[in-house]
Amino acid sequence: MNTTASLDGLVNGLVIGGEIVETKQSFGVINPATGEVFAQAPAASPEDLEAALRAADEAFVPWREDEQVRRTALHAAADALEAATDRLATVLTAEQGKPLADSATEVAVAAMWLRYYAELDLKPEVVQDDDQGYAEVQRRPLGVVGAITPWNFPLTLAVWKIAPALRAGNTLVVKPSPYTPLATLVLADVLRQVLPAGVLNVVTGEDGADPLGARLVEHPLVRKVSFTGSTATGKRVMAAAATDLKRVTLELGGNDPAIVLPGTPIEQIAPTLFWGAFGNNGQICLATKRVYVHSSQRDALVDALAQIADSIVVDEGTVPGAQLGPLNNEPQWKRVTGLVEDAVSRGARVAAGGRPLDRPGYFYAPTILTDIEDGTALVDEEQFGPALPVIAYDEVDDAVARANRSNYGLTASVWSEDPNEAAKIAEQVDAGQVSINVHGGAVRPDLPFGGHKWSGIGVENGPWGLYGFTELRVIAGPPRRG
C-alpha cells in the first residue's frame, strides 16, 4: 500500500440509490498527520438527503421480503470489502491518521461482522402450537434506518450498524463524521456493486448551522436512529428522535476504569494494560481511561507503563514501523493538551510524554501521569486520547467505589493473578462489559456491547444488536394442526 492510492481511490460524490451523485458544494478533509486539507468531500444538500431517504424507502419492501437474498448479499459484501482492502485502508489512514496496518485490520473486522450477521438466524418464536390455538412472535424490520457514525473507527462502526440493519431487512442512510467522510463513501462505493440499489446510501456534510445529522434524525421517513458518538450529542439525538417516537440505539462515551488488585504481577500485565489504553491513540470509547492500582505497586506500574510509552514509535500512518499516528483532529488534540496541562498544574507528575510533538499535524506523545486523584478533569472526564492517569488506592472496596463513581458505565477491567478473585470484583463494577486481565476483551460480534448510565441506550452486536433493528409482531389464531 502507498500514500498515493488514497487519492486514486476516492469517490467524487454521494452514494444514493446505487449511483454516485455529485453535489454542488464540497468541504475540505484534513490529513491529521500534516494538519492540511488533502481532499474534498461532497456536501449533501437538503435535496440530496431527501433523495437518499426516498431511495432507501423505495428499496425497503423488496429488500425485506427475501431472507436468503439478504444472507447472500452480506457474504458478498464481506468478500468485496476484503478485495478492496488496499483502497479502503489507504483512504482511511489519510483521513483518520492510524497506521496502515491498523486500517487494514479495521477492514478485516468489518468483513467479519458482515459474515457473522449473514449466518445469524432470525426465526419466529412459537409460543403456542396445540389443540387450543397457535401463536408465534415475529421480529420484523422497522424500515429506513438513519445511522450516524464517528471518526475513530469509521468503517468498523459503520458496519456495526449496516450488518444487523440489513440482515433484519431494513435499508439505511449513513452519515459519517465530517472528519472522516471519505472512507465511508468508498465503503458504499464498494458495496453498491453487490447490494441492490437504495439499500445502502451514504451522505456526507460539514457541521454547521443546519447540520446534516440533525436533518437526518428529524426526517419522518426515518424509523430508527443508530448513533455512535459523544454523550452530549447523543442526548440531542434522543430528544430530536422523541418528537416522532423513533427507535434509538445510542453508543456514547465512557470513562472506563481498570482496577489492578494487590499482588498482580506488574511486568506481566503492563504491555496488555498499556495497549488497552493506547490502542488507536486512546481514541476508543472503551479504552482504559483511568487505572486504579494498590499504593504498594503504584510506582512499579507507573515505571513499567512509562517505559513502554517512551518506546512507542509515533509517526505518520504511512511510515513503516509506526505504532501510533496523530490524533484525528485539532479540537481533540487541543482537548488532550489542555487536560494534561490542567492535571500538571494541579500537582500531577508526568512519568512519560506530557507534551505535543514538535512537528506538523496533531501528534501527541504517549503520556503516563501519576500523583493524581479523582476530582481532576483528566480522571473524571473522558480524555479520548493518549494520556493515562494512574491512581493509587489502599483498599479494594474504595477502588471499586471510585471506579463506579462516574456518570459513565461502558466497559471496565479487573487485573489479578487470581482470575476467581478478579471475577468476584468484576461483579461489583457498574459497566456494560467487565473484562478480566484484558481490557475490551469481550468486544466480539457475538456478544452485546452497550453501556450503563450516560454511556448509552440499547446495545450493538450479537443477536441482541440485531433485535434492536426489529419490532415485534404477534400472529395468533386457531390451531394449525391438520
Stockholm file with secondary structure:
# STOCKHOLM 1.0

chainA/1-482         MNTTASLDGLVNGLVIGGEIVETKQSFGVINPATGEVFAQAPAASPEDLEAALRAADEAFVPWREDEQVRRTALHAAADALEAATDRLATVLTAEQGKPLADSATEVAVAAMWLRYYAELDLKPEVVQDDDQGYAEVQRRPLGVVGAITPWNFPLTLAVWKIAPALRAGNTLVVKPSPYTPLATLVLADVLRQVLPAGVLNVVTGEDGADPLGARLVEHPLVRKVSFTGSTATGKRVMAAAATDLKRVTLELGGNDPAIVLPGTPIEQIAPTLFWGAFGNNGQICLATKRVYVHSSQRDALVDALAQIADSIVVDEGTVPGAQLGPLNNEPQWKRVTGLVEDAVSRGARVAAGGRPLDRPGYFYAPTILTDIEDGTALVDEEQFGPALPVIAYDEVDDAVARANRSNYGLTASVWSEDPNEAAKIAEQVDAGQVSINVHGGAVRPDLPFGGHKWSGIGVENGPWGLYGFTELRVIAGPPRRG
#=GR chainA/1-482 SS CCTHHHHHTCCSSEEETTEEECCSEEEEEEETTTTEEEEEEEECCHHHHHHHHHHHHHHHHHHHHCHHHHHHHHHHHHHHHHHTHHHHHHHHHHHHCCCHHHHHHHHHHHHHHHHHHHHCCCCCEEEEEETTEEEEEEEEECSEEEEECCSSSHHHHHHHHHHHHHHHTCEEEEECCTTSCHHHHHHHHHHTTTSCTTSEEECCCCCSSSCHHHHHHHCTTEEEEEEESCHHHHHHHHHHHHTTTCEEEEECCCCEEEEECTTCCHHHHHHHHHHHHHGGGGCCTTSEEEEEEETTTHHHHHHHHHHHHHHCCBCCTTSTTCSBCCCSCHHHHHHHHHHHHHHHHTTCEEEECCSBCSSSSSCBCCEEEESCCTTSHHHHSCCCSSEEEEEEESCHHHHHHHHHCSSEESEEEEECSCHHHHHHHHTTCCSSEEEESSSSTTCCTTSCBCCEETTEESCBSHHHHHHTTEEEEEEEESCCCC
#=GC SS_cons         CCTHHHHHTCCSSEEETTEEECCSEEEEEEETTTTEEEEEEEECCHHHHHHHHHHHHHHHHHHHHCHHHHHHHHHHHHHHHHHTHHHHHHHHHHHHCCCHHHHHHHHHHHHHHHHHHHHCCCCCEEEEEETTEEEEEEEEECSEEEEECCSSSHHHHHHHHHHHHHHHTCEEEEECCTTSCHHHHHHHHHHTTTSCTTSEEECCCCCSSSCHHHHHHHCTTEEEEEEESCHHHHHHHHHHHHTTTCEEEEECCCCEEEEECTTCCHHHHHHHHHHHHHGGGGCCTTSEEEEEEETTTHHHHHHHHHHHHHHCCBCCTTSTTCSBCCCSCHHHHHHHHHHHHHHHHTTCEEEECCSBCSSSSSCBCCEEEESCCTTSHHHHSCCCSSEEEEEEESCHHHHHHHHHCSSEESEEEEECSCHHHHHHHHTTCCSSEEEESSSSTTCCTTSCBCCEETTEESCBSHHHHHHTTEEEEEEEESCCCC
//
